[in-house]
């Protein structure tokens, strides 16, 4: 049996001035070869009882992100588990290869006012998982240092060891870590479906109205990487699969 999911993509032809735009395709995913990848859904504050006033600056709690995690990512993850899809997590960590001379560390200090050599020393509330979204028993947790989950990690070998060909992806940030990860997934031959209501990005003052940065990140994925769908479409597809198995 297959997991049938409607994937949306964007057609840039016949010309950039006059593109055909969005189209949809019925994707037939083999559940035995489809993984559910959660990118950077870490941080305290997603559980109702949690209060962490020490999370400030770029790590300050975002009620919209909390809603995405609880109302969209968690139900999609549960649907994936019930459909038998392997669930794999990506998270940041403080790599032993990071030093004061690492340019990414200095970039973070310049643009985010965060020295990861100090802020990311564990244990900390920044990189810890809230209970509602924490990895379950046996679910791989791949630690990365840079934006892409494939850079100097075991993500590719973890996926190939499970014979995964297709990836349903959720998490953060749609322009940065998730965006770089799904782009490199396509480079490696994986077919990618991003659940577009399960992602978000930092909006600049100029892009906040209409959430244009996130819109463009999703458009980039649909034009240059793979497909998107919604969490409701994915959970419904998983439910159909489970129902078909029960009736078989």
DRENLUM-789805 format. One line per field, with one value per residue (C-alpha): residue number from 1; x, y, z; residue in three letters. Coordinates in nm, 4 decimals, always signed. Example, Ala and Ser with C-alpha at 12.3 -4.5 7.8 and 13.67 -1.06 7.14 Angstrom:
BEGIN
num (1; 2) .
x (+1.2300; +1.3670) .
y (-0.4500; -0.1060) .
z (+0.7800; +0.7140) .
residu (ALA; SER) .
This chain:
BEGIN
num (1; 2; 3; 4; 5; 6; 7; 8; 9; 10; 11; 12; 13; 14; 15; 16; 17; 18; 19; 20; 21; 22; 23; 24; 25; 26; 27; 28; 29; 30; 31; 32; 33; 34; 35; 36; 37; 38; 39; 40; 41; 42; 43; 44; 45; 46; 47; 48; 49; 50; 51; 52; 53; 54; 55; 56; 57; 58; 59; 60; 61; 62; 63; 64; 65; 66; 67; 68; 69; 70; 71; 72; 73; 74; 75; 76; 77; 78; 79; 80; 81; 82; 83; 84; 85; 86; 87; 88; 89; 90; 91; 92; 93; 94; 95; 96; 97; 98; 99; 100; 101; 102; 103; 104; 105; 106; 107; 108; 109; 110; 111; 112; 113; 114; 115; 116; 117; 118; 119; 120; 121; 122; 123; 124; 125; 126; 127; 128; 129; 130; 131; 132; 133; 134; 135; 136; 137; 138; 139; 140; 141; 142; 143; 144; 145; 146; 147; 148; 149; 150; 151; 152; 153; 154; 155; 156; 157; 158; 159; 160; 161; 162; 163; 164; 165; 166; 167; 168; 169; 170; 171; 172; 173; 174; 175; 176; 177; 178; 179; 180; 181; 182; 183; 184; 185; 186; 187; 188; 189; 190; 191; 192; 193; 194; 195; 196; 197; 198; 199; 200; 201; 202; 203; 204; 205; 206; 207; 208; 209; 210; 211; 212; 213; 214; 215; 216; 217; 218; 219; 220; 221; 222; 223; 224; 225; 226; 227; 228; 229; 230; 231; 232; 233; 234; 235; 236; 237; 238; 239; 240; 241; 242; 243; 244; 245; 246; 247; 248) .
x (+0.0000; +0.1119; +0.0816; -0.1002; -0.0274; -0.1051; +0.2189; +0.2236; +0.5011; +0.5588; +0.6015; +0.8354; +0.7824; +0.7072; +0.8864; +0.9845; +0.7597; +0.4582; +0.4922; +0.2178; +0.2495; +0.1279; +0.0287; -0.0421; +0.0595; -0.0647; +0.2461; +0.2610; +0.4970; +0.6135; +0.5674; +0.8556; +1.0859; +0.9495; +1.0977; +0.9510; +1.2274; +1.1939; +1.4447; +1.5432; +1.2203; +1.4229; +1.3933; +1.2026; +0.8657; +0.6394; +0.4877; +0.2029; +0.3664; +0.7011; +0.8142; +1.1647; +1.2176; +1.5909; +1.5203; +1.5614; +1.6742; +1.6500; +1.5598; +1.2662; +0.9464; +0.7437; +0.3716; +0.3356; +0.6155; +0.4594; +0.1285; +0.2993; +0.4758; +0.1730; -0.1072; +0.0657; +0.4027; +0.3049; -0.0142; +0.1783; +0.4497; +0.1900; +0.0302; +0.3709; +0.4347; +0.0974; +0.1592; +0.4906; +0.7153; +1.0589; +1.0857; +1.4289; +1.5301; +1.7892; +1.9175; +2.1978; +2.4806; +2.8101; +3.0599; +3.4066; +3.5347; +3.3980; +3.6542; +3.6872; +3.8243; +3.5288; +3.3685; +3.0156; +3.0614; +3.1779; +2.8889; +2.6462; +2.7995; +2.7754; +2.4226; +2.2437; +2.4408; +2.4894; +2.8239; +2.7422; +3.0587; +2.8836; +2.5105; +2.5139; +2.7076; +2.4838; +2.2692; +2.0733; +1.7126; +1.7973; +1.8808; +1.6763; +1.3555; +1.0134; +0.8303; +0.5616; +0.8105; +1.0980; +1.2258; +1.0643; +1.2395; +1.4480; +1.4024; +1.7425; +1.8635; +2.1261; +2.3387; +2.4635; +2.6750; +2.5980; +2.2739; +2.2546; +2.1711; +2.3993; +2.7155; +2.9592; +2.6777; +2.5446; +2.2064; +2.2624; +2.3883; +2.1035; +1.8450; +2.0096; +2.0420; +1.6617; +1.6292; +1.4554; +1.3951; +1.1328; +1.1346; +0.8418; +1.0015; +0.8886; +1.0614; +1.2699; +1.3917; +1.2422; +1.5168; +1.8128; +1.8512; +1.5449; +1.5982; +1.9628; +1.8852; +1.6105; +1.8218; +2.1057; +1.8561; +1.7570; +2.1261; +2.1534; +1.8540; +1.5858; +1.2362; +1.1277; +0.7825; +0.7798; +0.4634; +0.4260; +0.2164; +0.4839; +0.7604; +0.8416; +1.1265; +1.2504; +1.0730; +1.2546; +1.0716; +1.0203; +0.8711; +0.6511; +0.3364; +0.2236; +0.5113; +0.6917; +1.0207; +0.8445; +0.6330; +0.9469; +1.1167; +0.8221; +0.8172; +1.1877; +1.1242; +0.8342; +1.0369; +1.3836; +1.3754; +1.0591; +0.6978; +0.4922; +0.1705; -0.0196; -0.0186; -0.3917; -0.3283; -0.0481; -0.2423; -0.5389; -0.3105; -0.1697; -0.5207; -0.6233; -0.3181; -0.3952; -0.7581; -0.6569; -0.4274; -0.7010; -0.9425; -0.6944) .
y (+0.0000; +0.3549; +0.6871; +0.9102; +1.2784; +1.5824; +1.7706; +2.1315; +2.2748; +2.5952; +2.6173; +2.8971; +2.8383; +2.9407; +3.2562; +3.4258; +3.7163; +3.4943; +3.1735; +2.9142; +2.9136; +2.6497; +2.2992; +1.9826; +1.6224; +1.3060; +1.1581; +0.7862; +0.7413; +0.4025; +0.4194; +0.1771; +0.4221; +0.7551; +0.9360; +1.2141; +1.4647; +1.7237; +2.0092; +2.2222; +2.2037; +2.2392; +2.4868; +2.5060; +2.6742; +2.4540; +2.2747; +2.4530; +2.4398; +2.5781; +2.9288; +3.0331; +3.4080; +3.3595; +3.2909; +3.6365; +3.8013; +3.5718; +3.2824; +3.4594; +3.2495; +3.3047; +3.2284; +3.1638; +2.9059; +2.7448; +2.7168; +2.5649; +2.3056; +2.2082; +2.2399; +2.1257; +1.9535; +1.7338; +1.5981; +1.5361; +1.3531; +1.1352; +1.0565; +0.9599; +0.7300; +0.5592; +0.5128; +0.3444; +0.6146; +0.6459; +0.9752; +1.1405; +1.4554; +1.7188; +1.9534; +2.2013; +2.1431; +2.2958; +2.1081; +2.0445; +2.1800; +2.5259; +2.7797; +3.1538; +3.1736; +2.9952; +3.2427; +3.1171; +3.1899; +3.5419; +3.5884; +3.4898; +3.7479; +4.0210; +3.9555; +3.7891; +3.9118; +3.5487; +3.3884; +3.0230; +2.9218; +3.0479; +3.0331; +2.6763; +2.5142; +2.2345; +2.1955; +2.4973; +2.5858; +2.6932; +2.3468; +2.1332; +1.9697; +2.0409; +1.7204; +1.7696; +1.7561; +1.5506; +1.2486; +0.9190; +0.5954; +0.4742; +0.7893; +0.9072; +1.2487; +1.3840; +1.6696; +1.9343; +2.2456; +2.4334; +2.5079; +2.1937; +1.8707; +1.6893; +1.8875; +1.6683; +1.4586; +1.1042; +1.2123; +1.0657; +0.7322; +0.7209; +0.7676; +0.5233; +0.2590; +0.2733; +0.2657; +0.6046; +0.7617; +1.0268; +1.2864; +1.4679; +1.7635; +2.0080; +2.2552; +2.5674; +2.7908; +2.7728; +2.9934; +2.8728; +2.5295; +2.3637; +2.5395; +2.4333; +2.0786; +2.0140; +2.1652; +1.9262; +1.6404; +1.7070; +1.7114; +1.3596; +1.2253; +1.2432; +1.3508; +1.6218; +1.7254; +2.0170; +2.0684; +2.4394; +2.5167; +2.3446; +2.5929; +2.9542; +3.2003; +3.5226; +3.8159; +4.1440; +4.4711; +4.5031; +4.1540; +4.1221; +4.2345; +3.9273; +3.7189; +3.7598; +3.5985; +3.2729; +3.2938; +3.3280; +3.0429; +2.8164; +2.9374; +2.8560; +2.5009; +2.4576; +2.5978; +2.4557; +2.1695; +1.9594; +1.9799; +2.1220; +2.0045; +2.0891; +1.9064; +1.8359; +1.6732; +1.4637; +1.3467; +1.2583; +1.0586; +0.8701; +0.7997; +0.6603; +0.4373; +0.3104; +0.2511; +0.0601; -0.1614; -0.2313; -0.3294; -0.5458) .
z (+0.0000; -0.0669; +0.1085; -0.1409; -0.0823; -0.2959; -0.3567; -0.4719; -0.6892; -0.8855; -1.2626; -1.3736; -1.7476; -2.0214; -1.9017; -1.5787; -1.6767; -1.7292; -1.5234; -1.5123; -1.1337; -0.8904; -0.9864; -0.7908; -0.8330; -0.6641; -0.5040; -0.4344; -0.1385; -0.0209; +0.3586; +0.4045; +0.2231; +0.3480; +0.6461; +0.8599; +0.9298; +1.2086; +1.1811; +1.4812; +1.6826; +2.0015; +2.2881; +2.6130; +2.6178; +2.4065; +2.7075; +2.8852; +3.2260; +3.1122; +3.1908; +3.0939; +3.1271; +3.0621; +2.6933; +2.5431; +2.2212; +1.9184; +2.1515; +2.3172; +2.3081; +1.9914; +2.0319; +1.6580; +1.6616; +1.9690; +1.7846; +1.4795; +1.6936; +1.9018; +1.6464; +1.3277; +1.3779; +1.6724; +1.5065; +1.1837; +1.3757; +1.5488; +1.2137; +1.0751; +1.3699; +1.3315; +0.9600; +1.0411; +0.8935; +1.0561; +1.2462; +1.2438; +1.4325; +1.3484; +1.6171; +1.6729; +1.9173; +2.0202; +1.8083; +1.9523; +1.6205; +1.6958; +1.8181; +1.8634; +1.5095; +1.3486; +1.1095; +1.1752; +1.5467; +1.4657; +1.2223; +1.4987; +1.7288; +1.4629; +1.3428; +1.6365; +1.9397; +2.0415; +2.1223; +2.0718; +2.2589; +2.5708; +2.4942; +2.3617; +2.6438; +2.7674; +2.9605; +2.8463; +2.7678; +2.4129; +2.2803; +2.5211; +2.3977; +2.5413; +2.6289; +2.3659; +2.0774; +2.2240; +2.0270; +2.1155; +2.2013; +1.9105; +1.7016; +1.5764; +1.6896; +1.4490; +1.5848; +1.3446; +1.3767; +1.0570; +0.8758; +0.6639; +0.8397; +0.5946; +0.6687; +0.8653; +1.0159; +0.9901; +0.8489; +0.5027; +0.6337; +0.8884; +0.6141; +0.3734; +0.6446; +0.6661; +0.2847; +0.2875; -0.0528; +0.0217; +0.3005; +0.4580; +0.6350; +0.9068; +1.1355; +1.1371; +0.9832; +0.6353; +0.4863; +0.6902; +0.8512; +0.7034; +0.3703; +0.3447; +0.4574; +0.2030; -0.0752; +0.0051; +0.0343; -0.3269; -0.4246; -0.2805; -0.4694; -0.2018; -0.3038; -0.0612; +0.0604; +0.3062; +0.5110; +0.4530; +0.7622; +0.9735; +0.8941; +0.9739; +0.9296; +1.0837; +0.9222; +0.8693; +0.9329; +0.5575; +0.5218; +0.8304; +0.6546; +0.4662; +0.6084; +0.2776; +0.3821; +0.4671; +0.1519; -0.0600; +0.1256; +0.0471; -0.3134; -0.3434; -0.2213; -0.4624; -0.7533; -0.6909; -0.4400; -0.4321; -0.3214; -0.0381; +0.1251; +0.4422; +0.7726; +0.7298; +0.3920; +0.5377; +0.8438; +0.6220; +0.3916; +0.6905; +0.8181; +0.4784; +0.4812; +0.8306; +0.7340; +0.4250; +0.6272; +0.8794; +0.6038; +0.4176) .
residu (UNK; UNK; UNK; UNK; UNK; UNK; UNK; UNK; UNK; UNK; UNK; UNK; UNK; UNK; UNK; UNK; UNK; UNK; UNK; UNK; UNK; UNK; UNK; UNK; UNK; UNK; UNK; UNK; UNK; UNK; UNK; UNK; UNK; UNK; UNK; UNK; UNK; UNK; UNK; UNK; UNK; UNK; UNK; UNK; UNK; UNK; UNK; UNK; UNK; UNK; UNK; UNK; UNK; UNK; UNK; UNK; UNK; UNK; UNK; UNK; UNK; UNK; UNK; UNK; UNK; UNK; UNK; UNK; UNK; UNK; UNK; UNK; UNK; UNK; UNK; UNK; UNK; UNK; UNK; UNK; UNK; UNK; UNK; UNK; UNK; UNK; UNK; UNK; UNK; UNK; UNK; UNK; UNK; UNK; UNK; UNK; UNK; UNK; UNK; UNK; UNK; UNK; UNK; UNK; UNK; UNK; UNK; UNK; UNK; UNK; UNK; UNK; UNK; UNK; UNK; UNK; UNK; UNK; UNK; UNK; UNK; UNK; UNK; UNK; UNK; UNK; UNK; UNK; UNK; UNK; UNK; UNK; UNK; UNK; UNK; UNK; UNK; UNK; UNK; UNK; UNK; UNK; UNK; UNK; UNK; UNK; UNK; UNK; UNK; UNK; UNK; UNK; UNK; UNK; UNK; UNK; UNK; UNK; UNK; UNK; UNK; UNK; UNK; UNK; UNK; UNK; UNK; UNK; UNK; UNK; UNK; UNK; UNK; UNK; UNK; UNK; UNK; UNK; UNK; UNK; UNK; UNK; UNK; UNK; UNK; UNK; UNK; UNK; UNK; UNK; UNK; UNK; UNK; UNK; UNK; UNK; UNK; UNK; UNK; UNK; UNK; UNK; UNK; UNK; UNK; UNK; UNK; UNK; UNK; UNK; UNK; UNK; UNK; UNK; UNK; UNK; UNK; UNK; UNK; UNK; UNK; UNK; UNK; UNK; UNK; UNK; UNK; UNK; UNK; UNK; UNK; UNK; UNK; UNK; UNK; UNK; UNK; UNK; UNK; UNK; UNK; UNK; UNK; UNK; UNK; UNK; UNK; UNK) .
